[in-house]
Amino acid sequence: MFIPIYIKMLSMGIYINRQFFLIKNFFFTFRQSRSTYNRRAFNSQLFRCDKIIMIENDDQINDKFLSLSPNIISWHQITSLKIVQPFNSTYLRVLFSQASNLSTLELHYRSQYDYKIDRKEENLMYLLNDASLCNMLMSKGLRQLNLFFTSDQSNLINIAYLIVERLPHLQVIDLTSITCELTEIPPILIKGLSKLNFLTFIGPYLFGEVCDEELRDLKNSNNRPFRTKTVNTIHEDTLFIWF
């Protein structure tokens, strides 16, 4: 009798030929023979997980995972997905079509230099640039978006407007950036997303105080009342906004 194993996260730093899963910070190794690993080791009835982390620079691993995924996991149990930006457009469609209960999406943006030297640029796309993919996410019930930007990210304002336009039902947004444009993002999201319940912004030192000051007039004029709180550390500020 097999007892299902519950795993909080499953990272696609899984290397099929070596037969291991990288799960959180440790390795969980399957020692079945090569002839049986596909049927027994990768059996969706043997363990549970609710978050998938796609690897950022190896299409071969991601392709192998997606081809075996029906045997590895129960997709209806996946509620959280972590991917880099830009990402392979074909994989995005497969992932979103499989994850029927996806509620949280985590996007980690890479610098242009990183992805241009690592992968074929023509295969990559930014999720928010594709309206059909965003519609898929809304139909799946996506409610939380976590964004992590690089220091050379220069189009935060455009990204904010795309979020408002294409992901209108978001309830929670968590955004991390050290760029100067960050202070212009909260008003766009507050005024544009009517179903927001909570916003978190992690930015450079003193960002929270500056942004809180700029939001003062909006607090008095916005149709939906909201509160703010800033937490300071030596290296960064965190601004919490809740409705």
N, C-alpha and C positions, 0 to 999 in steps of 0.2 A: 504494500500500500504506500502510495506517495503522498506526502503532506505538502500542500502548496507553500511556496516560499514568498513572503511579501517583501518587496524591494521598493524603497521610496523612489529611487531614480534609476534609470537604465541609460548608460551613456553609449553612444555609438562609437566609442573607442573600443568597439568590440572587434576583434580580429578573428575572423572565422577560421582561418587555417590553424591558428594557435588555440582555438577553442577557449577563449576566456571572455568574460564580461568585465568591463571596468565600471564598478558600481560605487558611487561616492568616492571614497579614498582607499578602497581596497579591491583586491581581485577575488572574484568568485569563479573557481575553475571547474569545468566539467571534464571528467576523465573517461568518457565513453570512447569507444573505438570510432575510427573515421566512418565506418559503415553504419553506425547507429546514432551518431550525434545529432543528425538532422531530425530524427524521429523522436528521440528520447530526451537529449539534453535541451534542445530547443523546443520544448513542448509548453504551449500556453497554459496547460493545466497544472504545471509544476511550480510556477511562481507568479506573483502579481506585482505590477509596478504601475505608478500613475504619472510618471514624468519621463519623457524621452529627450535625450540630449544628442543632437546630430553633430557629428564631427565636422570640423570646418574646412579641412584641406585634403580630403581623401575621398574622391567620388567612388573609388572602387569599394571601399568599406561601406559607404552609405548605400550603394547599389546592391551589395550583397545582403545587407540588413533588410532592405525593403523587399527583396525577393524572398527572404525567409520569414518575414515578419508574421505571416499568418500562423506559423508554427511557434514563434517566439513569444508573442504577447497577445492578449485580448484587447483589441483596439478600443472597444467601447469603454474600457476602464481608464484609458489615457485621458487625463484632464489638463496636463501641462506639457508644453513643448518648448524646447530651447534650440534656436538656430542662429547662425551668423548672418550678417548682411554685408554684401549681396550673397545670394544662395542659388543653387541650381533650380531653375524654374520647374523642370519636370518633377523633381523630388518634392517641391512644395505642393504641387497638385496631388501627388500620390499621398503625401502625409495628411493633407487637409481632407481628402476624400475618405481616408481610413478612420481618422480620429473623430468619431461622431459626437463625442461629449467634451470637446476641447473648450476649456473655460479660461485658461491662462496661456499667454504666448510671451516668450522672452526673446527679444531681438538684441543681439550683440553686433554693433556695427564695427567693421574693420576699416583701417586706413586704406586708401587707394593703392598705396605702395605695396601693402601686404598681399592683397588679393591679386594684383596684377603679376606678381612674380610667382605666385603659388598655383594659379589655375587659369583655365581658358576663359578669358573675360566674356566672350560671346555667349557662354552658357549661364552666365550669372545675371540675376535680376534683383531689384529691390522690391520687397513685397508690396509696399504701399503704392508703388507705381502701377500695380495691376488691379483694376477695379473688380475683375471677376474673382480673383483670389480673396480679396477683402470681403466680397459678398458671400463667399463660401464660409469664411470665418464667422460672419454675423449669423449665418443660417445654422452654424454648429453651436451657437450660444456663447461665443467668446465674450467674456466680461472683464478680463484684466489684461493689461498690456504693460510689460516691463521693458524699458529701453535703456541701453548702455551705449553711449557714444564715445568715439575716440577724440583725441585732442584736436585733430585736424578736420573735424566735422563742421562744415560751413553752411549747411542748409537746414538748420533746425526749425526755422520759421516755416519753411515750405513743408517740412515733415509734420509740423503741428497742424497746419491747415488740411493736409491729406488725412490725418487722423480724424479730424472733425467731419470731413466730407465722406470718408469711406468706412469708418468704424464708429458710427453714431451711437451705438448702444453700450459703449464701454462704461463701466461703473468704477473701475479702479485703474489708475495709471501711476507707475513708478518710473521716474526718469533720472538718469545719472549722466552728468556732463560737466566738463570744466571750461566750456566755451562761453564767451561773453554774451552770446545770443540767448542764453538760458533765461535771463530775466524777462524776455519778451514772450516766453511760451505760456506761463500760467494764465494770463488774461485770455489768450486765444482758446485754450481748452475750457476754461471756466464758462465763457460766454457761448461756446459752440457746442458743448456736450451736455444736453439737458438731463441725462441720467447718471451723471457722475456722482459718486458718493465720497470718494477719497482720492487725493492727489499727494504724491510724495516727490519732492525734487531734491536731489543731492548734487551740490555744486561746490564751487571754490569758496574759500574763506570770505566771509562777509556777504556772500550772495543772498543768504536768507534775509538779512536785515534790509538790504537794498530792495529786494523783491517785495518784502512785506510792506515797506513804505509805499512802493508804487501801486500796491493793491488796495491801499486805503480808500481811494475814491470809488473803486469798483465795489468794495464792500457795501457802500451806502447806496449804490445805484443798481446793482445786479438784482434781477428778479428772484434769484434763489439766494438766500442768506448763507454765508459761509464763514468759517473761523480759520485762523492760521496760528501756527506755532513754529518757532525756529529753535533748532538745537545746534549749538556751536561746538566745534572741536578745533584743535590746533590747525588741522589741515583742510577741513571742509565744513560746510554748513548743510543742514538738512531742514527743508521747509515742508511742514505738514499742512495740508488744506483739507478740511472736511465740511460737508454740507449738512 
